[in-house]
Amino acid sequence: MIKLSTTCLAAPMLATTLIACGGGSYQHRTETGNTVANSMDLHLAERVRHALAADERVAAGSLTVNVREGVVYISGSPRDSAARQQAVVTARRVPGVRSVVDNMGFY
């Protein structure tokens, strides 16, 4: 007959519990309550907004930027097609951006 101590049984259970509870990132619910984005996405969105505002060719005042899992969603109304294209190019150049989705309306 094999006799197991409670320590031998408790260690794997504790490890499983720690693995299941750990490793998650901080999540923040936005004002609308519909989208949950982690703090890295919030920081990336701010960096993209700053880059668009710094690019005079974009006229970023009429654009909205949202980020989810590194994917940037740009919406709003650019002043013309050149500003629209430049907004996408500028957003793609920001470190950390995985891809850009153009949800901009017509100018």
C-alpha positions in Angstrom: 0.0 0.0 0.0 1.3 3.5 -1.0 0.9 6.2 1.5 0.8 9.8 0.2 1.3 12.8 2.5 -1.0 15.8 2.3 2.0 17.9 1.2 2.4 15.9 -2.0 -1.2 16.4 -2.8 -1.4 20.1 -1.9 1.5 21.3 -4.0 0.0 20.4 -7.4 -3.4 21.8 -6.3 -1.7 25.1 -5.2 0.3 25.3 -8.5 -2.9 24.8 -10.6 -4.7 27.5 -8.6 -1.9 30.0 -9.0 -1.6 29.3 -12.7 -5.4 29.7 -13.2 -5.5 33.0 -11.3 -2.3 34.6 -12.5 -1.1 35.9 -15.8 -4.1 38.1 -16.6 -3.6 41.7 -17.5 -5.4 44.6 -15.9 -8.6 45.4 -17.7 -10.5 48.7 -17.9 -14.1 49.2 -18.9 -14.6 52.2 -21.1 -17.2 54.9 -20.5 -19.8 53.1 -22.6 -19.3 49.9 -20.8 -19.4 48.0 -24.1 -15.7 47.5 -24.7 -13.1 46.0 -22.4 -9.6 47.0 -23.3 -6.4 46.3 -21.4 -4.2 49.1 -20.2 -1.7 48.5 -23.0 -4.5 49.2 -25.6 -5.4 52.4 -23.8 -1.8 53.5 -23.9 -1.5 52.6 -27.5 -4.6 54.5 -28.4 -3.2 57.6 -26.8 0.1 57.3 -28.7 -1.8 56.9 -32.0 -4.0 59.9 -31.3 -0.9 61.9 -30.5 0.8 60.8 -33.8 -2.3 61.7 -35.8 -2.6 65.1 -34.1 1.1 65.8 -34.8 0.7 65.1 -38.6 -0.6 68.2 -40.2 -1.7 66.2 -43.3 -4.3 64.3 -41.3 -6.4 66.9 -39.5 -7.0 64.4 -36.7 -9.6 66.6 -34.9 -12.4 64.9 -36.7 -11.1 61.3 -36.2 -11.7 58.8 -33.4 -9.2 56.1 -32.4 -10.1 52.9 -30.6 -7.7 50.0 -30.0 -8.4 46.4 -29.1 -5.6 43.9 -28.8 -3.2 46.1 -30.8 -5.6 46.6 -33.7 -6.3 50.3 -34.3 -9.8 51.3 -35.5 -10.0 54.8 -37.0 -13.4 56.3 -37.6 -14.7 59.8 -38.4 -14.7 62.0 -41.4 -11.3 63.0 -42.9 -11.2 66.2 -45.0 -10.2 64.3 -48.2 -8.9 61.0 -49.5 -5.2 62.1 -49.0 -5.9 62.8 -45.3 -7.7 59.4 -45.0 -4.7 57.6 -46.5 -2.2 59.5 -44.4 -4.1 58.7 -41.2 -3.8 55.0 -41.9 -0.1 55.3 -42.8 0.6 57.4 -39.7 -1.2 55.0 -37.4 0.6 52.0 -38.8 4.0 53.6 -38.0 3.3 53.8 -34.2 5.2 51.0 -32.4 2.9 48.4 -31.1 0.2 48.7 -33.7 -0.6 45.2 -35.2 -2.9 46.5 -37.9 -5.2 49.4 -38.8 -8.9 49.2 -39.7 -10.2 52.1 -41.7 -13.8 52.8 -40.5 -13.6 56.4 -41.8 -16.6 57.8 -43.6 -16.6 59.8 -46.8 -15.2 63.3 -46.9 
